[in-house]
C-alpha cells in the first residue's frame, strides 16, 4: 500500500508535542513518510532576509534547506526514522519497515515550484504525495482545525495551511489536519489505528478512514 504522508509542523520544534507526535507516528500500523516543517531554522531565514535583503528565490532555497535541518533533528529521535533524499531512498527505507524522513532539497532543486514564501512545507508535502502516488496527507499542526469551518479555503484564510497547498494538492489526495486535541486523544489510544485529526471537507461523523 502507498504510504501516508505526514507533515510534522515546525511549530512543534523544541516542544513536548514534537516527541508526542513521534510516539504516535512510530506506533502506526501502516507505512509513513514524514515531511518536516522548517521550524526555527526557517524563522531564521526570514530574519536574515529582513536584515540582508536577499531575494525570495534565495530565501525559498534556504527555507527548503531549513526543512532538511529539522528533518535531521527528527530522524535522530527514533530508531525507525531514517533520512531520505530521493525516491530510491524512500522506497528502500519503507521496504525495511523503516519510516523515511524526507529531506526535500535534492528532489525539489529543479522542480517546477514557485519560489516564494507562499510555498511552505504544507505545499511541499502535497507535492511529495503526487510524486509517490500517496492518496492521503496528514498535517500535524499546533492549532485545532475543529474550531474553524471545515473547508480548505477557510484553512488558507485563517493561516492554518499555506496559500499554495490547494494548487499542489492532487484531486485524489485526501487531506487531514490534526492539532493538539487530536494528539491528546491519540496518545491515550496507542497504537495509531486510524488517521488522526479532521478530514478536510467531510463532516466529522462521516469519517471512516483507518490504518491497515
Secondary structure, DSSP 8 states (H G I E B T S, - for coil): ---EEEEE-GGGTTSHHHHHHHHHHTT-SS-EEEEE--HHHHHHHHHHHHHH---HHHHHHHHHHHHHHHHHHHHTS-TTEEEE-SHHHHHHHHHTT-EEEE-THHHHTTS----STT--HHHHHHHHHHHHT--EEEEE-SS-GGGS-SSHHHHHHTTSS-TTHHHHS-TT-EEEEE-HHHHHHHHTS-S--S--SEETTS-GGG------
